[in-house]
Amino acid sequence: MGPELLLVGAALVGLYLLLHMTLLQMPRCESDVKLDGKTVIVTGANTGIGKTTAMDLARRGARVIMACRDQGRAEAAIKDIIQETGNHQVIFMQLDLSSLQSVRSFAENFLQSESRLDILINNAGVFTGGMTEDGVGMIFGVNHLGHFLLTVLLLDRLKASGPSRVVTVSSEGHKGGKVDFNCLRTHRDLSLGNNDFQLFQKYCHSKLCNVLFTIELAKRLEDSEVTCYSMHPGVIKTELGRYTGFLWKLVVTPLVLPLCVDAVSGAQTTLHCALAPGIEHLSGHYFSRCAPQVNLKARDEAAAKKLWELSESFCGLS
């Protein structure tokens, strides 16, 4: 029995290594563009792919606005980024995406203190239950609605700084998502329930919202020099699931973790969408592995328009 178990173990290790060298090997952003004199915002930049993205942009010379909720964690990340890149233009600005008032305050402070905005990266995300202070589901509020309002409030500065870009981090999970507009209108949430499986469903729904938001945003920016993209970073080892329940951590996490890639790999498609030359004609598209992807949910213009109008209503913009 001993040799057989060793052979099975060796085969599993070999399969795991093969996966990481092929299917799980993420392409790299090949752009060597410098960003001296450019200003970028990265939400959720204190950890995970947000921090890695901010690090790369700072290394290219950008003025990086770290839009984060937790000042202490953001300042620790800024210290790391400055030490690693030598770029001292890495700035913390308070942003709590679960509060529309905080989003408005951030936008007001940014517009008063910064003269340009070249790249906006809507990176932050949560996987937790509850409601925001505005009475909408937390996952919907942070992953979609807060970023929606932030982008709308900064559009004029993006236009004035053009050519500029908006990159919204979505997920392949959007393919399992749907937008139940009746549920949104009635309960101000994407679906009901707060167990781990129901939260995962809400997360997928919110990632579809990211894709639909980008579709409609691109239509509204057609006559400007602002382009926008949604994208899948890959299955990443991040802190996103730190608020999940015991059963999720016990059962799901051990199954998924071996298939994850690190944050540096996960940031590559974000960076591609933010920096790659010649993709302006693909504004509104969804990217994965540094390439545009096509699926029916990612091109539902009617749903995108309806979501935009409902989001305007929730934010008091209409």
Secondary structure, DSSP 8 states (H G I E B T S, - for coil): -HHHHHHHHHHHHHHHHHHHHTTT-----------TT-EEEEETTTSHHHHHHHHHHHHTT-EEEEEES-HHHHHHHHHHHHHHH----EEEEE--TT-HHHHHHHHHHHHHH-S---EEEE-------SB-TTSSBHHHIIIIIIHHHHHHHHHHHHHHT-SEEEEEE--GGGGG----HHHHHHHSSSSS--SHHHHHHHHHHHHHHHHHHHHHHHHHTTTSSEEEEEEE--SB--STTTT--HHIIIIIHHHHGGG-B-HHHHTHHHHHHHH-TT-GGGTT-EEETTEEE--GGGG-HHHHHHHHHHHHHHTT--
